Amino acid sequence: MDTSQVDPEAPQAIVRFTEALDCVRNWAAAHKAILPKEMVVLRDLRGRFRLILAGSGQTPSLEFRAACNLLHSGLGAYSPGERALLVTGDDFLGADELLKSRDLRPLFPEEPDGLKLLDREPQNADWLRTADPIPGVSVTTFYGLKGGVGRSTALALVAFKLAEQGRKVMAVDLDLESPGITSMLLPPDRLPAYGLIDWFVESAVGQADAQLVKGMLAKSPLARETSGEVLVAPAFGSGERDYLAKLARAYLDQPSSREPKDFALMLHEGLSALAAQAGAEVLLLDSRAGLHDIAASAVVRLGAQSLLFATDAAQTWNAYRLLFNHWKSFPERLLGFRENLKLVDALIPETERGAHADSFLQNAYQLFSETIYEQAGPGETPEFSFDLADPDAPHSPLPIRWSRVFQGFDPLAKAGQVAPGEVAAAYGDFLDGVLGLLSNPSGVPS
């Protein structure tokens, strides 16, 4: 909708959420010559827009005020009101701080140095925040938009393979809403006193100390016959009685001398402390499924190699497209983690595997090429673009072949429950691929 020439007397069509952002962009493009410097476009929690003029003493011109009236008319319900749309620094406490926010994004993705947008999102902001890797540790996230795709089994097998190589591994049950990997790697009598959930609630009152961290780790019997070690940081500890009460508080921002600590920052601090305590070389994160902030932290915020579990089903591709399109809108943030993405074909059927592989690859390539792969212009060579058949491309999947012997798989059961040949047949290529990525953490062929 072009709002540069809006007749305020004419009846206006209903403006929906997505159209409102288009209205702001069209309006800003049409009035670029008169836009004040140090202005931020703020979208509030209800999706309404405000124009914030940072700095005190700014007096908007009459021409600019008239343009703001046009924007108000064009936004419909997504304007906070004609008088509330334009806010100066004299009337907005902390307006200058908006210019320093880590969540500022270009209003126009193709103009990274131009007008900025600040989205006030109660959730999901982490999908576009910058990564902060944990020093000295390789982090791999096992993630899927849907549950039931075998992430926990795959993580357990990777942990075992790394232990066979003599590596010290820490597996983290990061699915706080539905803990899973804990029971696969630790028998009930091996649970430590505390879980990851305790890190968040104790941090809030200044008690996330060394004693707590030490009490959050336990050795898994999985590695008992290897030269390495698998430690587990469970979601909850032994004798847990107040898990839901803790969970309700785990996502709250915590006060800080500079700015509030969000969930991802607290998680980063917790994992760093755990890795140091364990002396771990590799962290394997069993992430929560879906588009929750936990997943955003595990996939984007920690600098992790992210294994994206998928099945060749329309609902899976549609869901991933929602996420990838979100990333596509902010390419400067995507630069920080796009090379760490790798698809996993999680449930390859026992029959017609050739046809399945072709279909999965085509759908995967279409997803990536239409969203986050760069398109070459005349005479250009895109930095992040891959051929359909490139085995090192993020869209080229690591395969896991479905096998009935892994139904009810218990890696802590007596030796011989699953023969090595059966592991190799179902997970061999996947395990080789993951170990290769761990030896080359950028995800780019060496």
N, C-alpha and C positions, 0 to 999 in steps of 0.2 A: 504494500500500500504506500503510495507516494503522499507524504504528509506535508510536502513543502508548500503546496497551495491548497489549503483546506478551507472550505466555506463553512464557518461556524454555524450558519443558519440552516445548512442542509442536513437532513437526517443522516446519521452515521451508521454504518454496518457495525455489528459486534466485532470487536477486536479480541482475538484469542491470545493465549500466552505467547506462543511462538511468533505470531504476527506482530506482537508489541515490540519485540526486539528488532524486527525488520523495520518497523516504523521509526524507531530511534536512529537506526543506521541510515535510513533514507533521509531523514530530517537532517542528521549531522552532515551527510554528504552534500546536501543542497545548501547548507548554511556554513560551510567550512570556513569561509573567509571572515566571518564575524564571530566565530566561537572564541570565548575568552581563553587565555592561557591558564594552565593549572586548574582545569576543570575536570572533574571525574563524574562519569555516569554511574549512579548507584541504583541497583535493583534490590529492593528490600525483600523481606521474607515472604511477602504476599505476591511478589512479582511486579510491584509498582515501581516506576522509575522516578528518580530525582536527579537534578543537575546540581552538583555541589561545587561551588567556587571556593577553592582553598585560599587561605591568606585573608587578612583583615583589610578593610578599607576598599574592597573592590566595588565599583559602581557599574553595574551592567548598563550598556547603552540602551536607548529606547528601541533601536532596531533589533537588538538581541532579545529584549523583553517581548517584542511583538512576535519574533520567531518562536519564543517559548510558548506563547499563547497558541500558536499553530500546532505545536507538538502536543500540548494539552488536549486540544480538540481531536487530534488524530489518535491518541492513545486510548481514549474511551475509559473503561474501568481500570485500566492500568496506569492512569495518571492519578497522583494523590490529591489532585485539586489544582486549580489554576494558580492559587497563591502559594501552594506548597511544592510545586514542581521545581522552582528555582530557589536554591538555598545558598546564601553567602556564608563565608567563613565567620562573619560576625554573629550569625544566628545559629551556627552548627558547631557545637562543642567537639573538638577533635577533628575538624575538617582538614587541617594540615597533615594529620596522621594518615589520612586516607591515601596520600601520595606515597607513603612508605609501606603500604600494606603488601604482604607477600602474595595476596590473592588478586592483585591488579592484573588484568588481561587487556590486550588491545581490543577496542571495540570493533575494529576492522582487522581480521587476522592477517591480511596482507600488508598491514601498516603497523609493525611492532613498536614503532616509536611515536605513534599517533595517539589519538584520544583513547583514554583508558576506561574500562568497565570494571566495576566491583560488584560481584554477586554475593549477596548475603544469603548463604545457603545453610540451613540447620544441619544438613547431612550432604554427603557426597562431594564436598569440596576437595577432598583428598585425591580424587581421581585426576586432578589437574595441578596439584602442588608439586614442587620440585623434590627430587630424590635426595636422600641423605644417607649414603651407604655406611654400614658398620665397619670401621677400620679393621683390617687384618683378618676378616672372616668372609668366606664365600657363602652367600645366601641364595637359596632356591625356594621359590614359592610354588606350591601345588594348588592350582586354582581352577574352578569351574563355575559357570553360571548356574548349572544344575547339579543337584546332588545325585548320588547313586552311580557315579561314573568310575569308581575304583581309585580315587585319589589316595586314600589311606593305605590301601594295599600296595600301590605303586611306591609310595613314600617309604614304607617298611622295607621293600625289596632294595630300593636305592640305599637306604641306611645300612642294610646288611652288606651289600656289595662294597660300599666304602669302608666298612669295618674290616672286611676281608683284605682290603688293601692297606690295612694298618692305620686308617684315618680315625681321628676322634670327631665324632658326629654328635650334634645336638638336634633332636627332633622336638618341635614346639607345637603343641596342640592349640592352634590359634582360632579354632572354631568354637568360640566361647558360647555361642547360642546352641550348639549341638556337638559337644565334645566327642571326638571319634578316635584319633590316633592313640590317645592315652591307653585305652583298654586293649589295643592291639599290641602295644609295646611293653606295657607294665601289668603284671598280675596285681590284684587288689592289695596283697600284702607288701608290695614294693612301692606303693604310692608314697611320695614325700609328704611332709607335713603341710606344705602350702602349694598353691597353684598359681598360674599366671594371673588369675582373677584377683589374687591377694596383692599383687604388685600395684594394681591401679588404686585400690581402696586405701592401702597403706601409704602410697605416695601422697594422697590427698591430705594426710595428717602428718607428713614428714617422717614416716617410719619405714620407708623403703630402704632398709639398711642391709649390711653385709650378712647379718644373721638370717634375715628373711630370704635373701637370694640363695644362700647355702641350703636353706630348707625347701627350695623350690625344684631341686634337681634329684633325679634318681637314675641309677644305672639299669639299663634294660638287659634281661637275659638273652636277648636276640644275638648279642655279640660274644656270648660266652666262649665259643670255640673259634674265635677269630683273633688276630693280632691287634685289632683296633678296639674301639669303644663306642657304644651308643648310649648317650644320656638323653633323658626325656624331661622336658619342662611341661607338665600336664596343665590342663585348664583349671583343675581343682585339686585340692590336697586331700589327705586322708581325714576321715571324720568330718567332712564338710557338712555344715548344717544351715548355712545362710547364703547359699549360692545365688539365688534369685535376688536377694537384697543387695548383694555385692554387684551383680550384673547390672542392676538398675543404676548404679553409680559409676560404673567403669568407663562410660563414654563422656562423662562430664569434663569440661575444660577445668584445669587447675590454675589457681592464681600463680603469677610469677612476677619478678621484679621488672621485667620488660613487657612481655605480652603473655596472655594465658597459654598454658601448655595444652595442646589438643591431644586427642587419643594417639595419633601417630607419633608425636614427639615422646609421649610417655612410654609407648611401646618400644621406640628406638632406645630409650634409656634402659628399659627393662631387659631387652635382648642383649644390649651391650654389656650390662652387668652380668647376665647369665653366661654369656659367651666367655667373658673374662674369668669367671669363677670356674667354669668347666674346662677352660683351656681348649675350647672347641675350634676346629679348623673350618668346619662346614655346618651351617644352619639349614635345616629342612623345615619349612613352615607349612603346616596343614591348614590352609586358609578356609575361612567360611565361604560358602557358595553365595552367588548372587551379587548385587550391586551395593552391598553394605560398606560402611566406612572401614570395617576390619579388612575386607578384601582390598579396598583402595590402598590402605596402608601397606599391606603385604605385597601388592603388585607394583605400586608406583613409588611409595615413599621411602623404601629401604634399599633401593638400588639392586633389587633382587633379579636373578634369572627367573622369569615367570613362565611356568608350564601351564598353558591354557587348555584344559581338558574339554573335549567336545565330542559330540556324536553327530553323525550325518543325518540330522533331522531339521526340519524347517524351523521349529521353535528354538533350537540351539543357535542357528545362524541368525535368526531375527534378533535374538537377545544380544548376541555379540555385536551385531550391527548397531544397535542402540548405543553401546559403549564406544565402539570405534568411531561412530559419527560424532560423539561428544569429543573425543580426542582430536578428530580431524578439524574441529572448529578452532582449536588452539594449538597450531603446529609448533610454536616455540616451546611449549611445555612437553609436547610429544617427543621432541628431540632428546629429552633426558632419559627416556626409557624404551624407545621403540625397538632398539637393537637387542633388548633383553627379552623379547616376546618369542615364544615358540609354541606352536599348536601341538596337541596330543590327540591322536585318533584313538579314543579310549575304549571303544567296545566293537572291535572289528568282528563281524559275524563269522561263524564257522563255514558258511557256504557262500558262494559267489563273491569271494574276497577280491578278485580282480575288478569286478564291476564296482564294488564298494569303494576300493582305493581310488579309482578314476573319478567317481562321483564326489568323494570327500575332497580330493585335491582340487577339482574344478570349483567347488563351492568355497573352499578355503581361499583359493587365489582370487576369486571374485570379491570376497569380503575384504581382503587386504588391498587389492588393486583399486577398488572403488572408494576406499576410505583413507588409509594411512600411507600407502605407497605413493611416492612422488611421480608425477607425470612429466615426461620430457617435452619441452617446447622445441621450436626449431633451433637446431644447432646446440641443444643442451644435453648434458649427461646427468641425469638425476642421481643424487647421492644415495637415496634409499628406494631402490626399485629392483625387482627380481623377476626372472623368467619363471614361467609356470613350472618347469621341470627342474629348477635349481634345488638340489637336496639340502643346501645350507640356508635356504630362505626361511623366514619365520612362518610362512604359510605351509611349508612342506612338513607334514606331521611326523612325529615320533609314534610308531604304531604299537598298540597293545591289542593282542588278539584274544578275544573272549575264549575262555576255557572253563568247562564245568568243574574241573578239579580245584578251581579257585573260589568256588561258591562256599561260603562259610570258612574261608581261609583263616587259619590261626597260626601266625608265624612263631608263637611261643610254644606250640605243641611239640611233641617228641620228634626227633629227627626222622626224616624220611616221609613226613606227611605229604609233601609234594616233591617229586623227584627232580633233580637238577635239569634233566632233559625237558621236563614239562615247564619249568621256569623259563628255560631258554626259548622254547617254542612260543610261549605266550608273551614274554617280556624281554627276550634277548635283545632285539633291535632297540627297544625303548631304553633299556639299561645302558647299552653301548652309547646311545645318543646323549643321554643325560650325563654320563661320565665324561663324554667328549666336551659338552658344554661347560662342565665344571672345570675342566682343564683349560678352557678358553672362555672365561666368563663374559666377555663382551658379546658372545653369540655370533661373532663375525668370523668367517673362516680365516685361519692364520696363513 
